[in-house]
Amino acid sequence: MTVRDILATKGNDVVTIGPSSTLADAARALAQHRIGAVVVTGPGDQIVGILSERDIVRVIGEQGADALSGAVSEAMSTSVKVCGEHHTVNEVMGIMTRGRFRHLPVERDGRLIGIVSIGDVVKQRIEDVEREAEEIRNYIATA
């Protein structure tokens, strides 16, 4: 199974925010959409960063609540790992595990086309294992 399969099920919607938006704006977007990260985009849907709940908590812990009036660009991660639609579920799990993050933007031709979370990946992997187990049961029953 690939990222393309995950996106076919969950869709390609991605919540994005601009780098000059405030952290308070980002926190509201995270709460409103019930998500853990927003992709920070510049002109032409170019990915310039990613901002997670953890990033916001870290900045508040360091600077206090006044940090919420600061720009997203001051707290976002700028070295964003991405994947393509061709990446397998196992490859994506490896990227997330090595990088210790839970959200991975999906790009096509340098443009943002989706995002996968660790929850999406685990859900897909569980479905794969259940399908494989059912196929084995069917094979044994007909042997």
N, C-alpha and C positions, 0 to 999 in steps of 0.2 A: 504494500500500500504506500501511496505517496502523498505529499502535501496537496497535490491536485485533488485527490480523493477527499481529503479532509475539507478543503475549501468548497468542493461540490456539495457537501452536506451542510456545512455551517454558513456558507456564503462568504462574500468578499468584503463585507463592510468592515471598515477600520475607523476608529475614532482618532482623529488627528487634532493637533493644536499647533499654533505658531510659536516660534522661539521667544517672541516678545510678549506673549500672554503671561499673566501672573500665575504663580503657584496656586493661588486661591482659585483661579479659573480652572486650572488643571484638576485640582481636588474636587471641584464641583462636577466636572465632566466625568471623572472616575466614579463618583457616587451616583450620578444620574444614570450612567450606563451600566453600573454594577460590574466594573472591570478593574483590572489591576495595573494597567499601563496604557499610556497614550503614545502614539508615534508623533514625533515632532517633525513637521515638514516645512520645506521652503518652497520656492517657486517651482512650478511644474511637478508637484508631488515628489520632489526629491527628499529622501530621508536625511535629516540633519541630526537627529537624535531620538532618544526614547526616554520617557519619564515614567517611573513606576511609583507605586505607593511607598515603597522602601526609600526611594530617592527623596520624596517629600518628607517622610518621617526623619530621615538622616539630617536634612537641612534644618528642620524645626528643632531637632535635638541639639544641633550645634549653635543655632542663632536665635532660637525662640520663635514665638508665634509671629513676630514681625516679618519673618522670612517669607510668609505667605504673600506679601506685597512685592516680592522680588520676581524677576523674570524667570520663566521656564529655562531659558538658556543657561542660567547660573547653576541649575541643579541637574539638568539632564545628562545622561550618558551620551557621549558623542561617538564613541567607537562601537557602533551598532553592528552586531552580527546579523546577517540576513540569510535566507534560504530561497531556493527556487521551487517551482511546482514539481520538478523532477526529483527532489530529495525524498528519500524514503522515511518512513516513520522512525526506523532505527537510527538513521543518520541524524535526524532532527533531535531525537532523544540524546544522542551523543553530543551534539553541539550545545544543547541546553545544559547538560550535566557538566561538561568541561567548563563552560562559561559561567555556571552557577546563576542562571537567570531563567525566568518562567515564560517569557514572551519572545517570539521570533517573527519579525516582519518578513513578508514574502515579496520578492521583487521579480519583475519581468522587464527586461530591457532597461534597467536602471530606474524603474518606476514602481512605486508601492501598489501592490494589487491585493494584499490580504495580510492577515496575521494569524499565527497559530500559538496557542498557549499550551503549557504542560498538560492542562486538563484535556484539551483536544487530542493531544498525542496519546495520553494514557487511555482515554475513551476508545480511540481507534485501535490501540494495541489490544485492549480487552476484547473488543469485538472480533479482531483477527484470531485471537486465541480460542474464543468460544466457537467461531466458525470452523477452525481447524479441528477442534475436539468433536464437533458434530460430524464432520466429514470422516474422521477416524471411526466414530461409532457406527456410522452408516456402512463404511467399508467392512468392518468386523461383522456386522449383522448380515451382510450379503455374501460373505466369504464362505 
